Amino acid sequence: MFQKVCEKMEGNIIMLKKFLTRLLCISTILNLFCISGCSPAKQAIVNNTLPIECKIYENKLIITLNENPTTGYGWKFKMDRDEILELESDKYKSDENSHNLTGVGGKHTWIFKGISKGIVVITFKYFRHWEDESTAVETKSFTINVVENGWIESVR
């Protein structure tokens, strides 16, 4: 009788060891996913913490804002520090328009490249360029944290 109880306990111990080994493997795999999937650039995208106007790809920050130059309004930006990001591209593209209508708005896209570690604030103002920027009808500010190698860690 005692021998049967010992054999049953030994079987349970073996099953427990297998279970714990599998659990450890699953835990390790999940941790690897978190570590590899949570690089600074990917973390903001995965967790949806980026402002809707922003996208990050490694050391590039892409900001896209709706704009309609036919109204006279356009976006202008200023950075509070020049040594953190540099403007790589500045383009406007009108929305698709199958009826060739005039006055259709579009999207203005800026691509910034991280060049050194630090925090920079970019402020965009939407105003008529012949008027003072204090007349802006909309203002958007983004605080960008750039880490080693110019990688964009976060935007808020």
Phi and psi in radians as a Rosetta constraint file:
Dihedral C 1 N 2 CA 2 C 2 CIRCULARHARMONIC -1.035 0.35
Dihedral N 2 CA 2 C 2 N 3 CIRCULARHARMONIC -0.670 0.35
Dihedral C 2 N 3 CA 3 C 3 CIRCULARHARMONIC -1.148 0.35
Dihedral N 3 CA 3 C 3 N 4 CIRCULARHARMONIC -0.681 0.35
Dihedral C 3 N 4 CA 4 C 4 CIRCULARHARMONIC -1.139 0.35
Dihedral N 4 CA 4 C 4 N 5 CIRCULARHARMONIC -0.689 0.35
Dihedral C 4 N 5 CA 5 C 5 CIRCULARHARMONIC -1.121 0.35
Dihedral N 5 CA 5 C 5 N 6 CIRCULARHARMONIC -0.746 0.35
Dihedral C 5 N 6 CA 6 C 6 CIRCULARHARMONIC -1.109 0.35
Dihedral N 6 CA 6 C 6 N 7 CIRCULARHARMONIC -0.732 0.35
Dihedral C 6 N 7 CA 7 C 7 CIRCULARHARMONIC -1.118 0.35
Dihedral N 7 CA 7 C 7 N 8 CIRCULARHARMONIC -0.722 0.35
Dihedral C 7 N 8 CA 8 C 8 CIRCULARHARMONIC -1.134 0.35
Dihedral N 8 CA 8 C 8 N 9 CIRCULARHARMONIC -0.734 0.35
Dihedral C 8 N 9 CA 9 C 9 CIRCULARHARMONIC -1.119 0.35
Dihedral N 9 CA 9 C 9 N 10 CIRCULARHARMONIC -0.692 0.35
Dihedral C 9 N 10 CA 10 C 10 CIRCULARHARMONIC -1.104 0.35
Dihedral N 10 CA 10 C 10 N 11 CIRCULARHARMONIC -0.705 0.35
Dihedral C 10 N 11 CA 11 C 11 CIRCULARHARMONIC -1.100 0.35
Dihedral N 11 CA 11 C 11 N 12 CIRCULARHARMONIC -0.715 0.35
Dihedral C 11 N 12 CA 12 C 12 CIRCULARHARMONIC -1.149 0.35
Dihedral N 12 CA 12 C 12 N 13 CIRCULARHARMONIC -0.674 0.35
Dihedral C 12 N 13 CA 13 C 13 CIRCULARHARMONIC -1.123 0.35
Dihedral N 13 CA 13 C 13 N 14 CIRCULARHARMONIC -0.727 0.35
Dihedral C 13 N 14 CA 14 C 14 CIRCULARHARMONIC -1.098 0.35
Dihedral N 14 CA 14 C 14 N 15 CIRCULARHARMONIC -0.776 0.35
Dihedral C 14 N 15 CA 15 C 15 CIRCULARHARMONIC -1.105 0.35
Dihedral N 15 CA 15 C 15 N 16 CIRCULARHARMONIC -0.690 0.35
Dihedral C 15 N 16 CA 16 C 16 CIRCULARHARMONIC -1.117 0.35
Dihedral N 16 CA 16 C 16 N 17 CIRCULARHARMONIC -0.732 0.35
Dihedral C 16 N 17 CA 17 C 17 CIRCULARHARMONIC -1.066 0.35
Dihedral N 17 CA 17 C 17 N 18 CIRCULARHARMONIC -0.769 0.35
Dihedral C 17 N 18 CA 18 C 18 CIRCULARHARMONIC -1.084 0.35
Dihedral N 18 CA 18 C 18 N 19 CIRCULARHARMONIC -0.762 0.35
Dihedral C 18 N 19 CA 19 C 19 CIRCULARHARMONIC -1.067 0.35
Dihedral N 19 CA 19 C 19 N 20 CIRCULARHARMONIC -0.818 0.35
Dihedral C 19 N 20 CA 20 C 20 CIRCULARHARMONIC -1.135 0.35
Dihedral N 20 CA 20 C 20 N 21 CIRCULARHARMONIC -0.655 0.35
Dihedral C 20 N 21 CA 21 C 21 CIRCULARHARMONIC -1.091 0.35
Dihedral N 21 CA 21 C 21 N 22 CIRCULARHARMONIC -0.791 0.35
Dihedral C 21 N 22 CA 22 C 22 CIRCULARHARMONIC -1.105 0.35
Dihedral N 22 CA 22 C 22 N 23 CIRCULARHARMONIC -0.731 0.35
Dihedral C 22 N 23 CA 23 C 23 CIRCULARHARMONIC -1.087 0.35
Dihedral N 23 CA 23 C 23 N 24 CIRCULARHARMONIC -0.728 0.35
Dihedral C 23 N 24 CA 24 C 24 CIRCULARHARMONIC -1.109 0.35
Dihedral N 24 CA 24 C 24 N 25 CIRCULARHARMONIC -0.725 0.35
Dihedral C 24 N 25 CA 25 C 25 CIRCULARHARMONIC -1.092 0.35
Dihedral N 25 CA 25 C 25 N 26 CIRCULARHARMONIC -0.797 0.35
Dihedral C 25 N 26 CA 26 C 26 CIRCULARHARMONIC -1.097 0.35
Dihedral N 26 CA 26 C 26 N 27 CIRCULARHARMONIC -0.762 0.35
Dihedral C 26 N 27 CA 27 C 27 CIRCULARHARMONIC -1.067 0.35
Dihedral N 27 CA 27 C 27 N 28 CIRCULARHARMONIC -0.743 0.35
Dihedral C 27 N 28 CA 28 C 28 CIRCULARHARMONIC -1.104 0.35
Dihedral N 28 CA 28 C 28 N 29 CIRCULARHARMONIC -0.758 0.35
Dihedral C 28 N 29 CA 29 C 29 CIRCULARHARMONIC -1.095 0.35
Dihedral N 29 CA 29 C 29 N 30 CIRCULARHARMONIC -0.783 0.35
Dihedral C 29 N 30 CA 30 C 30 CIRCULARHARMONIC -1.086 0.35
Dihedral N 30 CA 30 C 30 N 31 CIRCULARHARMONIC -0.712 0.35
Dihedral C 30 N 31 CA 31 C 31 CIRCULARHARMONIC -1.093 0.35
Dihedral N 31 CA 31 C 31 N 32 CIRCULARHARMONIC -0.698 0.35
Dihedral C 31 N 32 CA 32 C 32 CIRCULARHARMONIC -1.099 0.35
Dihedral N 32 CA 32 C 32 N 33 CIRCULARHARMONIC -0.706 0.35
Dihedral C 32 N 33 CA 33 C 33 CIRCULARHARMONIC -1.071 0.35
Dihedral N 33 CA 33 C 33 N 34 CIRCULARHARMONIC -0.754 0.35
Dihedral C 33 N 34 CA 34 C 34 CIRCULARHARMONIC -1.122 0.35
Dihedral N 34 CA 34 C 34 N 35 CIRCULARHARMONIC -0.763 0.35
Dihedral C 34 N 35 CA 35 C 35 CIRCULARHARMONIC -1.161 0.35
Dihedral N 35 CA 35 C 35 N 36 CIRCULARHARMONIC -0.849 0.35
Dihedral C 35 N 36 CA 36 C 36 CIRCULARHARMONIC -1.306 0.35
Dihedral N 36 CA 36 C 36 N 37 CIRCULARHARMONIC -0.525 0.35
Dihedral C 36 N 37 CA 37 C 37 CIRCULARHARMONIC -1.540 0.35
Dihedral N 37 CA 37 C 37 N 38 CIRCULARHARMONIC -0.019 0.35
Dihedral C 37 N 38 CA 38 C 38 CIRCULARHARMONIC -2.101 0.35
Dihedral N 38 CA 38 C 38 N 39 CIRCULARHARMONIC 0.636 0.35
Dihedral C 38 N 39 CA 39 C 39 CIRCULARHARMONIC -1.089 0.35
Dihedral N 39 CA 39 C 39 N 40 CIRCULARHARMONIC 2.763 0.35
Dihedral C 39 N 40 CA 40 C 40 CIRCULARHARMONIC -0.906 0.35
Dihedral N 40 CA 40 C 40 N 41 CIRCULARHARMONIC -0.767 0.35
Dihedral C 40 N 41 CA 41 C 41 CIRCULARHARMONIC -1.198 0.35
Dihedral N 41 CA 41 C 41 N 42 CIRCULARHARMONIC -0.706 0.35
Dihedral C 41 N 42 CA 42 C 42 CIRCULARHARMONIC -1.339 0.35
Dihedral N 42 CA 42 C 42 N 43 CIRCULARHARMONIC -0.533 0.35
Dihedral C 42 N 43 CA 43 C 43 CIRCULARHARMONIC -1.041 0.35
Dihedral N 43 CA 43 C 43 N 44 CIRCULARHARMONIC -0.806 0.35
Dihedral C 43 N 44 CA 44 C 44 CIRCULARHARMONIC -1.102 0.35
Dihedral N 44 CA 44 C 44 N 45 CIRCULARHARMONIC -0.669 0.35
Dihedral C 44 N 45 CA 45 C 45 CIRCULARHARMONIC -1.239 0.35
Dihedral N 45 CA 45 C 45 N 46 CIRCULARHARMONIC -0.821 0.35
Dihedral C 45 N 46 CA 46 C 46 CIRCULARHARMONIC -1.080 0.35
Dihedral N 46 CA 46 C 46 N 47 CIRCULARHARMONIC -0.709 0.35
Dihedral C 46 N 47 CA 47 C 47 CIRCULARHARMONIC -1.554 0.35
Dihedral N 47 CA 47 C 47 N 48 CIRCULARHARMONIC 0.072 0.35
Dihedral C 47 N 48 CA 48 C 48 CIRCULARHARMONIC 0.945 0.35
Dihedral N 48 CA 48 C 48 N 49 CIRCULARHARMONIC 0.666 0.35
Dihedral C 48 N 49 CA 49 C 49 CIRCULARHARMONIC -1.669 0.35
Dihedral N 49 CA 49 C 49 N 50 CIRCULARHARMONIC -0.048 0.35
Dihedral C 49 N 50 CA 50 C 50 CIRCULARHARMONIC -1.350 0.35
Dihedral N 50 CA 50 C 50 N 51 CIRCULARHARMONIC 2.537 0.35
Dihedral C 50 N 51 CA 51 C 51 CIRCULARHARMONIC -1.032 0.35
Dihedral N 51 CA 51 C 51 N 52 CIRCULARHARMONIC 2.576 0.35
Dihedral C 51 N 52 CA 52 C 52 CIRCULARHARMONIC -1.020 0.35
Dihedral N 52 CA 52 C 52 N 53 CIRCULARHARMONIC -0.463 0.35
Dihedral C 52 N 53 CA 53 C 53 CIRCULARHARMONIC -1.403 0.35
Dihedral N 53 CA 53 C 53 N 54 CIRCULARHARMONIC -0.110 0.35
Dihedral C 53 N 54 CA 54 C 54 CIRCULARHARMONIC -2.026 0.35
Dihedral N 54 CA 54 C 54 N 55 CIRCULARHARMONIC 2.571 0.35
Dihedral C 54 N 55 CA 55 C 55 CIRCULARHARMONIC -2.388 0.35
Dihedral N 55 CA 55 C 55 N 56 CIRCULARHARMONIC 2.604 0.35
Dihedral C 55 N 56 CA 56 C 56 CIRCULARHARMONIC -2.145 0.35
Dihedral N 56 CA 56 C 56 N 57 CIRCULARHARMONIC 2.382 0.35
Dihedral C 56 N 57 CA 57 C 57 CIRCULARHARMONIC -2.390 0.35
Dihedral N 57 CA 57 C 57 N 58 CIRCULARHARMONIC 1.741 0.35
Dihedral C 57 N 58 CA 58 C 58 CIRCULARHARMONIC 0.966 0.35
Dihedral N 58 CA 58 C 58 N 59 CIRCULARHARMONIC -1.834 0.35
Dihedral C 58 N 59 CA 59 C 59 CIRCULARHARMONIC -1.790 0.35
Dihedral N 59 CA 59 C 59 N 60 CIRCULARHARMONIC 0.320 0.35
Dihedral C 59 N 60 CA 60 C 60 CIRCULARHARMONIC -2.016 0.35
Dihedral N 60 CA 60 C 60 N 61 CIRCULARHARMONIC 2.392 0.35
Dihedral C 60 N 61 CA 61 C 61 CIRCULARHARMONIC -2.026 0.35
Dihedral N 61 CA 61 C 61 N 62 CIRCULARHARMONIC 2.170 0.35
Dihedral C 61 N 62 CA 62 C 62 CIRCULARHARMONIC -1.973 0.35
Dihedral N 62 CA 62 C 62 N 63 CIRCULARHARMONIC 2.111 0.35
Dihedral C 62 N 63 CA 63 C 63 CIRCULARHARMONIC -2.046 0.35
Dihedral N 63 CA 63 C 63 N 64 CIRCULARHARMONIC 2.204 0.35
Dihedral C 63 N 64 CA 64 C 64 CIRCULARHARMONIC -2.183 0.35
Dihedral N 64 CA 64 C 64 N 65 CIRCULARHARMONIC 2.202 0.35
Dihedral C 64 N 65 CA 65 C 65 CIRCULARHARMONIC -2.226 0.35
Dihedral N 65 CA 65 C 65 N 66 CIRCULARHARMONIC 2.526 0.35
Dihedral C 65 N 66 CA 66 C 66 CIRCULARHARMONIC -1.187 0.35
Dihedral N 66 CA 66 C 66 N 67 CIRCULARHARMONIC 2.449 0.35
Dihedral C 66 N 67 CA 67 C 67 CIRCULARHARMONIC -2.637 0.35
Dihedral N 67 CA 67 C 67 N 68 CIRCULARHARMONIC 2.612 0.35
Dihedral C 67 N 68 CA 68 C 68 CIRCULARHARMONIC -2.414 0.35
Dihedral N 68 CA 68 C 68 N 69 CIRCULARHARMONIC 1.561 0.35
Dihedral C 68 N 69 CA 69 C 69 CIRCULARHARMONIC -1.099 0.35
Dihedral N 69 CA 69 C 69 N 70 CIRCULARHARMONIC -0.355 0.35
Dihedral C 69 N 70 CA 70 C 70 CIRCULARHARMONIC -1.168 0.35
Dihedral N 70 CA 70 C 70 N 71 CIRCULARHARMONIC -0.293 0.35
Dihedral C 70 N 71 CA 71 C 71 CIRCULARHARMONIC -1.506 0.35
Dihedral N 71 CA 71 C 71 N 72 CIRCULARHARMONIC -0.135 0.35
Dihedral C 71 N 72 CA 72 C 72 CIRCULARHARMONIC 1.627 0.35
Dihedral N 72 CA 72 C 72 N 73 CIRCULARHARMONIC -0.219 0.35
Dihedral C 72 N 73 CA 73 C 73 CIRCULARHARMONIC -1.544 0.35
Dihedral N 73 CA 73 C 73 N 74 CIRCULARHARMONIC 2.548 0.35
Dihedral C 73 N 74 CA 74 C 74 CIRCULARHARMONIC -2.741 0.35
Dihedral N 74 CA 74 C 74 N 75 CIRCULARHARMONIC 2.837 0.35
Dihedral C 74 N 75 CA 75 C 75 CIRCULARHARMONIC -1.568 0.35
Dihedral N 75 CA 75 C 75 N 76 CIRCULARHARMONIC 2.392 0.35
Dihedral C 75 N 76 CA 76 C 76 CIRCULARHARMONIC -2.207 0.35
Dihedral N 76 CA 76 C 76 N 77 CIRCULARHARMONIC 2.524 0.35
Dihedral C 76 N 77 CA 77 C 77 CIRCULARHARMONIC -2.195 0.35
Dihedral N 77 CA 77 C 77 N 78 CIRCULARHARMONIC 2.759 0.35
Dihedral C 77 N 78 CA 78 C 78 CIRCULARHARMONIC -2.402 0.35
Dihedral N 78 CA 78 C 78 N 79 CIRCULARHARMONIC 2.469 0.35
Dihedral C 78 N 79 CA 79 C 79 CIRCULARHARMONIC -1.860 0.35
Dihedral N 79 CA 79 C 79 N 80 CIRCULARHARMONIC 2.451 0.35
Dihedral C 79 N 80 CA 80 C 80 CIRCULARHARMONIC -1.348 0.35
Dihedral N 80 CA 80 C 80 N 81 CIRCULARHARMONIC -0.252 0.35
Dihedral C 80 N 81 CA 81 C 81 CIRCULARHARMONIC -2.480 0.35
Dihedral N 81 CA 81 C 81 N 82 CIRCULARHARMONIC 2.336 0.35
Dihedral C 81 N 82 CA 82 C 82 CIRCULARHARMONIC -1.601 0.35
Dihedral N 82 CA 82 C 82 N 83 CIRCULARHARMONIC -0.263 0.35
Dihedral C 82 N 83 CA 83 C 83 CIRCULARHARMONIC -1.584 0.35
Dihedral N 83 CA 83 C 83 N 84 CIRCULARHARMONIC 0.003 0.35
Dihedral C 83 N 84 CA 84 C 84 CIRCULARHARMONIC -1.685 0.35
Dihedral N 84 CA 84 C 84 N 85 CIRCULARHARMONIC -0.799 0.35
Dihedral C 84 N 85 CA 85 C 85 CIRCULARHARMONIC -2.178 0.35
Dihedral N 85 CA 85 C 85 N 86 CIRCULARHARMONIC 2.661 0.35
Dihedral C 85 N 86 CA 86 C 86 CIRCULARHARMONIC -2.249 0.35
Dihedral N 86 CA 86 C 86 N 87 CIRCULARHARMONIC 2.498 0.35
Dihedral C 86 N 87 CA 87 C 87 CIRCULARHARMONIC -1.268 0.35
Dihedral N 87 CA 87 C 87 N 88 CIRCULARHARMONIC 2.171 0.35
Dihedral C 87 N 88 CA 88 C 88 CIRCULARHARMONIC -1.804 0.35
Dihedral N 88 CA 88 C 88 N 89 CIRCULARHARMONIC -0.555 0.35
Dihedral C 88 N 89 CA 89 C 89 CIRCULARHARMONIC -2.686 0.35
Dihedral N 89 CA 89 C 89 N 90 CIRCULARHARMONIC 2.548 0.35
Dihedral C 89 N 90 CA 90 C 90 CIRCULARHARMONIC -2.518 0.35
Dihedral N 90 CA 90 C 90 N 91 CIRCULARHARMONIC 1.822 0.35
Dihedral C 90 N 91 CA 91 C 91 CIRCULARHARMONIC -2.384 0.35
Dihedral N 91 CA 91 C 91 N 92 CIRCULARHARMONIC 2.536 0.35
Dihedral C 91 N 92 CA 92 C 92 CIRCULARHARMONIC -2.010 0.35
Dihedral N 92 CA 92 C 92 N 93 CIRCULARHARMONIC 2.427 0.35
Dihedral C 92 N 93 CA 93 C 93 CIRCULARHARMONIC -2.401 0.35
Dihedral N 93 CA 93 C 93 N 94 CIRCULARHARMONIC 2.176 0.35
Dihedral C 93 N 94 CA 94 C 94 CIRCULARHARMONIC -1.270 0.35
Dihedral N 94 CA 94 C 94 N 95 CIRCULARHARMONIC 2.681 0.35
Dihedral C 94 N 95 CA 95 C 95 CIRCULARHARMONIC -1.135 0.35
Dihedral N 95 CA 95 C 95 N 96 CIRCULARHARMONIC 2.716 0.35
Dihedral C 95 N 96 CA 96 C 96 CIRCULARHARMONIC -1.002 0.35
Dihedral N 96 CA 96 C 96 N 97 CIRCULARHARMONIC 2.450 0.35
Dihedral C 96 N 97 CA 97 C 97 CIRCULARHARMONIC -2.569 0.35
Dihedral N 97 CA 97 C 97 N 98 CIRCULARHARMONIC 1.630 0.35
Dihedral C 97 N 98 CA 98 C 98 CIRCULARHARMONIC -1.235 0.35
Dihedral N 98 CA 98 C 98 N 99 CIRCULARHARMONIC -0.304 0.35
Dihedral C 98 N 99 CA 99 C 99 CIRCULARHARMONIC -1.780 0.35
Dihedral N 99 CA 99 C 99 N 100 CIRCULARHARMONIC 0.155 0.35
Dihedral C 99 N 100 CA 100 C 100 CIRCULARHARMONIC 0.908 0.35
Dihedral N 100 CA 100 C 100 N 101 CIRCULARHARMONIC 0.738 0.35
Dihedral C 100 N 101 CA 101 C 101 CIRCULARHARMONIC -1.336 0.35
Dihedral N 101 CA 101 C 101 N 102 CIRCULARHARMONIC 2.574 0.35
Dihedral C 101 N 102 CA 102 C 102 CIRCULARHARMONIC -1.616 0.35
Dihedral N 102 CA 102 C 102 N 103 CIRCULARHARMONIC 2.753 0.35
Dihedral C 102 N 103 CA 103 C 103 CIRCULARHARMONIC 1.483 0.35
Dihedral N 103 CA 103 C 103 N 104 CIRCULARHARMONIC 0.126 0.35
Dihedral C 103 N 104 CA 104 C 104 CIRCULARHARMONIC -1.375 0.35
Dihedral N 104 CA 104 C 104 N 105 CIRCULARHARMONIC 2.382 0.35
Dihedral C 104 N 105 CA 105 C 105 CIRCULARHARMONIC -1.352 0.35
Dihedral N 105 CA 105 C 105 N 106 CIRCULARHARMONIC -2.987 0.35
Dihedral C 105 N 106 CA 106 C 106 CIRCULARHARMONIC -2.888 0.35
Dihedral N 106 CA 106 C 106 N 107 CIRCULARHARMONIC -2.704 0.35
Dihedral C 106 N 107 CA 107 C 107 CIRCULARHARMONIC -2.184 0.35
Dihedral N 107 CA 107 C 107 N 108 CIRCULARHARMONIC 2.365 0.35
Dihedral C 107 N 108 CA 108 C 108 CIRCULARHARMONIC -1.880 0.35
Dihedral N 108 CA 108 C 108 N 109 CIRCULARHARMONIC 2.203 0.35
Dihedral C 108 N 109 CA 109 C 109 CIRCULARHARMONIC -2.149 0.35
Dihedral N 109 CA 109 C 109 N 110 CIRCULARHARMONIC 2.280 0.35
Dihedral C 109 N 110 CA 110 C 110 CIRCULARHARMONIC -2.023 0.35
Dihedral N 110 CA 110 C 110 N 111 CIRCULARHARMONIC 2.398 0.35
Dihedral C 110 N 111 CA 111 C 111 CIRCULARHARMONIC -2.040 0.35
Dihedral N 111 CA 111 C 111 N 112 CIRCULARHARMONIC 2.134 0.35
Dihedral C 111 N 112 CA 112 C 112 CIRCULARHARMONIC -1.929 0.35
Dihedral N 112 CA 112 C 112 N 113 CIRCULARHARMONIC 2.526 0.35
Dihedral C 112 N 113 CA 113 C 113 CIRCULARHARMONIC -1.975 0.35
Dihedral N 113 CA 113 C 113 N 114 CIRCULARHARMONIC 2.289 0.35
Dihedral C 113 N 114 CA 114 C 114 CIRCULARHARMONIC -1.247 0.35
Dihedral N 114 CA 114 C 114 N 115 CIRCULARHARMONIC 2.259 0.35
Dihedral C 114 N 115 CA 115 C 115 CIRCULARHARMONIC -2.093 0.35
Dihedral N 115 CA 115 C 115 N 116 CIRCULARHARMONIC -0.358 0.35
Dihedral C 115 N 116 CA 116 C 116 CIRCULARHARMONIC -2.718 0.35
Dihedral N 116 CA 116 C 116 N 117 CIRCULARHARMONIC 2.807 0.35
Dihedral C 116 N 117 CA 117 C 117 CIRCULARHARMONIC -1.222 0.35
Dihedral N 117 CA 117 C 117 N 118 CIRCULARHARMONIC 2.408 0.35
Dihedral C 117 N 118 CA 118 C 118 CIRCULARHARMONIC 2.675 0.35
Dihedral N 118 CA 118 C 118 N 119 CIRCULARHARMONIC -3.093 0.35
Dihedral C 118 N 119 CA 119 C 119 CIRCULARHARMONIC -2.058 0.35
Dihedral N 119 CA 119 C 119 N 120 CIRCULARHARMONIC 2.326 0.35
Dihedral C 119 N 120 CA 120 C 120 CIRCULARHARMONIC -2.344 0.35
Dihedral N 120 CA 120 C 120 N 121 CIRCULARHARMONIC 2.542 0.35
Dihedral C 120 N 121 CA 121 C 121 CIRCULARHARMONIC -1.927 0.35
Dihedral N 121 CA 121 C 121 N 122 CIRCULARHARMONIC 2.213 0.35
Dihedral C 121 N 122 CA 122 C 122 CIRCULARHARMONIC -1.903 0.35
Dihedral N 122 CA 122 C 122 N 123 CIRCULARHARMONIC 2.213 0.35
Dihedral C 122 N 123 CA 123 C 123 CIRCULARHARMONIC -2.018 0.35
Dihedral N 123 CA 123 C 123 N 124 CIRCULARHARMONIC 2.159 0.35
Dihedral C 123 N 124 CA 124 C 124 CIRCULARHARMONIC -1.827 0.35
Dihedral N 124 CA 124 C 124 N 125 CIRCULARHARMONIC 2.378 0.35
Dihedral C 124 N 125 CA 125 C 125 CIRCULARHARMONIC -2.203 0.35
Dihedral N 125 CA 125 C 125 N 126 CIRCULARHARMONIC 2.398 0.35
Dihedral C 125 N 126 CA 126 C 126 CIRCULARHARMONIC -1.865 0.35
Dihedral N 126 CA 126 C 126 N 127 CIRCULARHARMONIC 1.846 0.35
Dihedral C 126 N 127 CA 127 C 127 CIRCULARHARMONIC -2.669 0.35
Dihedral N 127 CA 127 C 127 N 128 CIRCULARHARMONIC 2.957 0.35
Dihedral C 127 N 128 CA 128 C 128 CIRCULARHARMONIC -1.359 0.35
Dihedral N 128 CA 128 C 128 N 129 CIRCULARHARMONIC 2.219 0.35
Dihedral C 128 N 129 CA 129 C 129 CIRCULARHARMONIC -1.193 0.35
Dihedral N 129 CA 129 C 129 N 130 CIRCULARHARMONIC -0.294 0.35
Dihedral C 129 N 130 CA 130 C 130 CIRCULARHARMONIC -1.514 0.35
Dihedral N 130 CA 130 C 130 N 131 CIRCULARHARMONIC -0.131 0.35
Dihedral C 130 N 131 CA 131 C 131 CIRCULARHARMONIC -1.793 0.35
Dihedral N 131 CA 131 C 131 N 132 CIRCULARHARMONIC 2.916 0.35
Dihedral C 131 N 132 CA 132 C 132 CIRCULARHARMONIC -1.204 0.35
Dihedral N 132 CA 132 C 132 N 133 CIRCULARHARMONIC 2.550 0.35
Dihedral C 132 N 133 CA 133 C 133 CIRCULARHARMONIC -1.148 0.35
Dihedral N 133 CA 133 C 133 N 134 CIRCULARHARMONIC -0.250 0.35
Dihedral C 133 N 134 CA 134 C 134 CIRCULARHARMONIC -1.177 0.35
Dihedral N 134 CA 134 C 134 N 135 CIRCULARHARMONIC -0.251 0.35
Dihedral C 134 N 135 CA 135 C 135 CIRCULARHARMONIC -1.512 0.35
Dihedral N 135 CA 135 C 135 N 136 CIRCULARHARMONIC 0.117 0.35
Dihedral C 135 N 136 CA 136 C 136 CIRCULARHARMONIC -0.935 0.35
Dihedral N 136 CA 136 C 136 N 137 CIRCULARHARMONIC 2.362 0.35
Dihedral C 136 N 137 CA 137 C 137 CIRCULARHARMONIC -1.562 0.35
Dihedral N 137 CA 137 C 137 N 138 CIRCULARHARMONIC -0.214 0.35
Dihedral C 137 N 138 CA 138 C 138 CIRCULARHARMONIC -2.676 0.35
Dihedral N 138 CA 138 C 138 N 139 CIRCULARHARMONIC 2.488 0.35
Dihedral C 138 N 139 CA 139 C 139 CIRCULARHARMONIC -2.346 0.35
Dihedral N 139 CA 139 C 139 N 140 CIRCULARHARMONIC 2.377 0.35
Dihedral C 139 N 140 CA 140 C 140 CIRCULARHARMONIC -2.311 0.35
Dihedral N 140 CA 140 C 140 N 141 CIRCULARHARMONIC 2.289 0.35
Dihedral C 140 N 141 CA 141 C 141 CIRCULARHARMONIC -2.129 0.35
Dihedral N 141 CA 141 C 141 N 142 CIRCULARHARMONIC 2.455 0.35
Dihedral C 141 N 142 CA 142 C 142 CIRCULARHARMONIC -2.244 0.35
Dihedral N 142 CA 142 C 142 N 143 CIRCULARHARMONIC 2.296 0.35
Dihedral C 142 N 143 CA 143 C 143 CIRCULARHARMONIC -1.799 0.35
Dihedral N 143 CA 143 C 143 N 144 CIRCULARHARMONIC 2.092 0.35
Dihedral C 143 N 144 CA 144 C 144 CIRCULARHARMONIC -1.981 0.35
Dihedral N 144 CA 144 C 144 N 145 CIRCULARHARMONIC 2.274 0.35
Dihedral C 144 N 145 CA 145 C 145 CIRCULARHARMONIC -1.860 0.35
Dihedral N 145 CA 145 C 145 N 146 CIRCULARHARMONIC 2.048 0.35
Dihedral C 145 N 146 CA 146 C 146 CIRCULARHARMONIC -1.877 0.35
Dihedral N 146 CA 146 C 146 N 147 CIRCULARHARMONIC 2.291 0.35
Dihedral C 146 N 147 CA 147 C 147 CIRCULARHARMONIC -1.907 0.35
Dihedral N 147 CA 147 C 147 N 148 CIRCULARHARMONIC -2.900 0.35
Dihedral C 147 N 148 CA 148 C 148 CIRCULARHARMONIC -0.836 0.35
Dihedral N 148 CA 148 C 148 N 149 CIRCULARHARMONIC 2.619 0.35
Dihedral C 148 N 149 CA 149 C 149 CIRCULARHARMONIC 1.073 0.35
Dihedral N 149 CA 149 C 149 N 150 CIRCULARHARMONIC 0.270 0.35
Dihedral C 149 N 150 CA 150 C 150 CIRCULARHARMONIC 1.317 0.35
Dihedral N 150 CA 150 C 150 N 151 CIRCULARHARMONIC 0.177 0.35
Dihedral C 150 N 151 CA 151 C 151 CIRCULARHARMONIC -1.235 0.35
Dihedral N 151 CA 151 C 151 N 152 CIRCULARHARMONIC 2.425 0.35
Dihedral C 151 N 152 CA 152 C 152 CIRCULARHARMONIC -1.457 0.35
Dihedral N 152 CA 152 C 152 N 153 CIRCULARHARMONIC 2.046 0.35
Dihedral C 152 N 153 CA 153 C 153 CIRCULARHARMONIC -1.526 0.35
Dihedral N 153 CA 153 C 153 N 154 CIRCULARHARMONIC -0.739 0.35
Dihedral C 153 N 154 CA 154 C 154 CIRCULARHARMONIC -2.737 0.35
Dihedral N 154 CA 154 C 154 N 155 CIRCULARHARMONIC 2.752 0.35
Dihedral C 154 N 155 CA 155 C 155 CIRCULARHARMONIC -2.401 0.35
Dihedral N 155 CA 155 C 155 N 156 CIRCULARHARMONIC 2.279 0.35
